[in-house]
Amino acid sequence: MVSIPEYYEGKNVLLTGATGFLGKVLLEKLLRSCPKVNSVYVLVRQKAGQTPQERVEEVISCKLFDRLRDENPDFREKIIAINSELTQPELALSEEDKEVIIDSTNIIFHCAATVRFNENLRDAVQLNVIATQQLILLAQQMKNLEVFMHVSTAYAYCNRKHIDEVVYPPPVDPKKLIDSLEWMDDGLVNDITPKLIGDRPNTYIYTKALAEYVVQQEGAKLNVAIVRPSIVGASWKEPFPGWIDNFNGPSGLFIAAGKGILRTMRASNNALADLVPVDVVVNMSLAAAWYSGVNRPRNIMVYNCTTGSTNPFHWGEVEYHVTSTFKRNPLEQAFRRPNVNLTSNHLLYHYWIAVSHKAPALLYDTYLRMTGRSPSILFLFCSLNHILVQLHFSKIFCEFITYCYILISTLQHHGSKTTWTMYVKKNCTSVKKIVSNTFLDLLSRLRNIRYGFNTILVILIWRIFIARSQMARNIWYFVVSLCYKFLSYFRASSTMRY
């Protein structure tokens, strides 16, 4: 059997989502580990006045590609940026670009998706379902296509306790939903969204399940493989440990915990934190495409790319390692000392949200209103709480059944299982490096909430004691008079000095 680099030799690869977290790592890994790949067509849309070529150049200029630049300085010649809009009919491709893609493409990696948990259902369907449908229609016209690789999520069927490596029936017929959304206004869509998604926690999970069904049904004549990663985090080893470029996923929670903003999470200490490093996901995706391309399996191949069953890590351990790491190496201008309470009790969780999140934010917003500024801190904390609610699905116990021993054997060059302690430490270190000055400025203002809240709390408690106890009043007057005498002495000594 040919090796993975040998399989990709001379191949033309089509990649979507190259400007995203996973797509960047896949692009770098493909060009570095398979240097004889012929070309990589990258579908990119214009954005913020930047052409697709400029956006791709910005991507490959980041630190992630440093190792590739050292090993293969001419790698840029293999990347071909193509102007495309996945939400438009026929992907908004020009006739010339479409002809080149149809004639040349051998392998497709579809990584593009909206990963926002609170995305409007219409937009989520457009980006995750219709865009996938459009790409499959294009793939069916390709003359030399060998593999269509679709990246999904392990939580697409989180409403099931046991998740096997199969495509399950969808919650609704995608075609009927797409047709219905065409005549519904936004208000009606928002009203029916909770009923539509049912026991799935958000529109992201819901639409990824629909996308899998679209791939299975409309890509029936294609050689299709699906990779389902769980919670994708920073890199483990490649191209270097701890690479991350955003606050999405677990990294955002790590920062919030390290800054002392995140004080509570609804989760059991013993619940599995099914984190998976991004380079592991990329390696499995490349290996899965290789396996399907070489063996041409009759049925669609599905791979649950998870760690819970092979190398378990629990949310209690995540909390311990994150807080202990930031206590030893604190972030600049932290709001409070890192400390996160995990609780599976609904009432206790909302108590901590009210006391640790909303009360300090409300206090500071009151101060902002009194000083004539626009209140925004409560909105920040409410957004954080909303994310925590949306993330609750990842702490529900799901048993992911994994049979991909052939692929695991191809990745044995890693040498050992992930050492979670070191992984979290490197992740926290990397997250610390990418905190922007804007974020630091915001947190410097948030830190004042702690001082103001604690000061007012102490004064209120003390005043209660003063009102009830003669001894407390005597102590209060003694402390005030002592401070007054000290200030008077200080002013008098300063006057004598001059």
N, C-alpha and C positions, 0 to 999 in steps of 0.2 A: 504494500500500500504506500502511495506517495506521501511524503511528509506535508505538513501544513505550508511551509514556505514554498515547497515545490508545486503544490496545487495552485497557489496564487500567482506563480510565475507567468508573466505574459497576459494576465487577466485584466479586464477593465471593470472597475467597481463603481457602482452608483451609490452615493451616500446622502441621506437626508439627515437633518439635525446636526450638522457638523459644527454649528456655532454653539451648541448646547454642551452641557457638562460631559455626558456620555459620548456624544459624537466626536468631541475634540480628542478624547483619549483613544477612541477607536481609530481615528485618522492617524494619530501619531504612532500607535502600535502597529498598524497595518504597514505603514511606510518604513518603519524601523525594523520590524521582524521579518517582513516580506519585501526586501529591497528590490526584487525583480518584478514586482507588480507593474503592469504597463502604465496605467493611469487611474486616477480617482476623480470621477465626475461628482462635484459637490453642488447640490441644489440649494441656492441661497437667494433670498429676496432682498430687494433694496430696502434700506431702513435708515431713518434719520439722516438723509442726504448722502449716505454711503452706498457706493456701488457694490455688487456682489464680490467683485475682485478685491475691493478695499476691505470688506468685512472678513474675507478669507485671509488676507494678508495680516489683519489685526489678530486673527486667531493664531496663526502659525508664528507670530512674533512673540508670543508669550513664553514664559519660563518652561512650560510643559514641553516645548519642542527643542529645548537646549541640547539635550542628549542626541536627538535626531540630527540637529545641525552639525554637531561634532562628528557624528559617524557618517552622515551622508549630506554634505553641504548642498547638493544639487536636487534635493527632494522636491523643491518647489515646482520643478518642471513637470512633475507627475500630477499635480493638482490642477484641475480645470474647473473654474467657477462658472456655474451656469445660472443665469437669472431665471428664477422660478417663484411662483406663489402657490403653495400647496392648497390654499383654500379656493382657488379659482378653477374654472373648467379647464381640463387638459393641462392643469398645473401652470397655466399661463406661459407655456414654453413657445419660443419662436419656432417656425417651421424648420429652420436650419439646425437648431439645437436638438429638436425632437428627432430629426432624421439621424443625427450623429449618435444619439443615445440608443435609438432603436437598432441601429446597425452594429453598435460596438459593445454594449453592456453585456457582461457575463454574470455578474453577481450584484444583488441589491441588498443594502443594509438600510432598513427603514427605522431610524431612531427618532425622527421628528415627532413631537407631541406637545400638547400643553400639559404641564405637570401641576398646575394650580388646582388645589383641592376645592377652592371656592369659585371656580370658573362658572360663568353663566352656561346653562345647559346647551343653548344654541351654539355658542362659541366652542364648547367642548366637543359637541357632535361634529361641528365643521372641521376642527383641527385633528381630532383623533379618529373619526369614523369616515367622513367624506373624503378627507385627504388620503387616507389609506385606500379607499375605494378607487380614487382617481389614479393612484400609483399602480394599483393592480391592473387597471385597464391599460395603462401604458406598458406594464410588464408583459401583458398578453400579446403585445405587438412586437416584442423584442425577438430578434431572429436567433440570437445565440445565448439566451439567458439560461443559466444553469441552476441558480439558487435564488429564492426570495426569502430573505431573513427579516423577520418582524420582531421588534423589541416591544414586549408587553409589560405587565407587572404581575408579580406573584399574588397580589391581593385582588386581582380581577374577580375572583370568586370567593372573597373573604366571608361571604355569607354561608359558606360550607365549612364544616369542621375538618374534613379530609379533602385535600386538593391534589388530585392525581395529574399526571402529565397528559391530559386530554383537553380538548375544547368542549366545554359544556354548553348546553342550550342557552341562548341569550335571554335576558329578562323581557325583551320585547323584540319584535321583528324590526331590524334596523331600517329597512326600506319604508315601512309604515311610519316610523318615527320621523325619518327625514322628510317624508311627504307632509306630515302633520305640522312640522316646524315651519314649513314654508308659508302657511297661512295664519299661524298664530302670532299675535303681537307679543312683545317682551313681557308685559304684565301677566298675560295668561301663561306663558312659559314658566315664569317664576312661581306662579301659583301652583301649577301641577307638578313641578320638579320633585318635591318631597314624595308625592304619591308614585311618581314614575320610578324613582331610584329605589324606593322601598327599603329593604334591609341593607342596602349598600350605603356606605357613609357619605359619599360625595360624588359629584359628577365625573371626576377623574376616573375613579374605579369603575363607575357605571359604563362610561364610554369606551374604556379599554376592553371591557368584556364584550361589548358590541363589535369593536374593531377585530377582535380575535375571530368572531363568527363570520365577519365579512371576509377576512383572509381565508378562512376555511372554505366557505361557500363559493366565493367569486374567484378564488385562486386555486380551485380544485384541479385544474389542468397544469398548474405550476408545481415545481419542486420547492415546497414551502417548509420553513422551520421557524419556530417561535421560541424565543428566550424570555423567561419571566423572572426578572430580578426582584428581590424583596426591597429592603431599604438601602439604597445605594449611597455609600459614603466615600470618604477620601481614599486615595490609592494606598495599596498595601506595600507594593515593591516597585511598580513600574509606572512611569519611567524613573520615579524616585518616591520614597515613602512619604505619605501625608499630603500629596498634592490635592488641592481644592481651590476653586475659584469663585465660590458663591456661598450664600447663607441658606441655600435650600436644603431640605432634608435634615439629617441629624446635626449638621454643622451649625445651622441657625439656632437649634436648641442648645448646643454646646456654648455658643457665644452668649446667649441669654442667661444660661446658668452661671457662666464664668463672670458675667457682669453683675450678677446678683439680682437681675430682673426677674428671671424665672424662679419662683419659689415653691411651686407645687405642680405635680403632674398626676393625672388620673391613670394609675397603672399599678399592677402588683409587682412587688420586688422579685417574685419568682417567674414573672411572665417573660417569654423569650423575646429578646431584642434581635430580630432577624436582620442584623446589619450585614451587608456584603460590600467589600471594597470594589471600587469602580473598575480596577484593572482585572479583577476576577471575572466580572461581567463581560468585559471586552474579550478576554481570553476565551471564555465559553462561547461567545457569539462567533468569533473567528473560527473556533474549532467546530462548532455546530454547522456552519456554512461549509466547511471543509468536508465534514462527514457526509452531509447530504449531497454535496457535489460529487464525491467519489463513489458513494454506495447507492445513490439513487433509490432511497427507500420508497415503498409503495404508498405508505400513509404519511400524513403530516407529522413532523417531528416536533415535540413540545418538550422544553427543558425548564424545570423549576430551579432557577439559580438562587438557592438559599443556603443558609449556614446553620439553621436551627437544629436540623437532624444530625448533622455531622460534626459541628463544632459549636455547641450551644453557648450563648452569652445572654445574661438576663438583665432586665432593666435596673434591678437593684445594683448590679455590678457596674452598669453604665453610670448611674448616678454617683456611685462611690468614686470611681476612677476619674470622672470629669471634675467633680468638686474638689477632690484631693489634689489633682493636678493643678487646678487654678488657685488653690490655697497656697501651694508651694511656689507657683509661678504666677502671681496675680496679674490680671489685665490692668492696663492703665486706667485710672479714673473710674474704678468700679463703683457701681451704684450701692451695692451692699456686699457683705462677705458672702461668698458662694455657699448656698445651702438649699437643697431641693427636697421637699417632702413628697414621697410617693404614697398614694393612698388609692385603694380600690373602692372606698366607701363614698357613695355619691354625695351625702350630706357634708361629710368632712372635707371633701374636695372643694365644694362650693364655699364652705367656711373659709378655707385657706385662700381661695380666689378673692373673696371679699376683703379679708384682713391684709393679705400680703400683696395683692395686685391692685384692686380697685380703690381701696381707702387712701393709700399714698398718692395714687394718680389723681383722685378727686381733690385731694388737698392742694396739690401743686397746680392743678387747673384753676382752682379758686384763686390762688395767688396770681396766676397769669391774667385772669379776668380783672382782678383788682388793680393790676398795673397796666391795664389797657391793651394787653396782648391776647392773641388768639389761643384758646385752650386746645391742646393737642395730645397731651400725655395719656388721658383716659382712652382716647381713640387707639393709641399705640398698644396699651395693655389689653383693650378689648380685641384688637387684631391678634395679639399673642394668644389670648384665651380661645379665640375662634380656631386658630391653627391647632391648639392642643386638643380641642374637641374633634377636629377633622382627623388628627393623627391617632385618635383612640382606637381606630380599626387595627393599627399595627400592634396593639398590645392585647388584642383578642387572640386566643389560642387557635392557631390553624396548623394542622399537620400537613406539611408539604411532602408528598410522596415523590422521591427522586430515584430514577433508574439510570441516569446518564453516566454509568461507570466507564463507558468507552471514552467519553469526553474527559472525565476526571483523570483517567490514565494519561491523557495527552497533556495534562497540565501539571504533571508530577515534577516538572523541573523546578517548581516553587520550593520543593523539598520538605515542607512541613505545613501543619495547619497554622492558621492565623493566630498569633499570640495577641489576644485581645487587649491585655494591659498595655503593651507597647503600641499597639495600633491606636488606642484611644489617646495616649500621650502624644503621639506624633500628629494625630488629627487635631488635638487642642492647640499644639504648637503652630500648626499651619494656619488654623483659623485665626489665631492671634496675630499672625503676620498680615492678614488681608483686611483687618478692620480698618475702615477708611477714616479720614479725619472728620468727615461729617458725622459719622456714627459716634466717634469719640466726643465731639462737641455736644451731641444730643445726650450722651450718657453723663457728661459733666453736669448738664442741667438736671438730669434725672437723679444724680447723686444728692442734689439739694433737697429732693423730696425726703430722702432718709433723714437728713439733719432736721428739716422742718417738722416732719411727722413725729420723730422721736422727741424733739424739744417740746412740742405742744402736748404730746402724750404725757410726758413727765410733769409738765406744769399742771395739766388737768388733774392728774392723780394726786399731786401734792396739794393742790387747792382743796380737793375733797377731804384730805386728811386735816388740813388747816381748819376747815369749817367744822370738823367734828372733835378736834382735840386741842386743849389748851397748851399742852406740851409742844405739839407741832407748830402752833402759832408762835410760841416763845422761840423755838429753834429758827423758824422763818425770819422773825424780826432780828434775831442775833446774827444770822448769816447776812441779811441785808445791811445791817448797821456795820458789820465787819467789812463788807465790801466798800461801803461808803467811806469809812475811815481810811481804808487802804488807798482809795482813789484820791482822797484829800491829801494824804501824806505824799503820794506820788506827785501830785500837782505842786505841793509846797516845795518838795525837794528839787523839782525841775526849775522852779522860779528862782530858788537860792543859787542854783548852779550858774545861772546867767546874770 
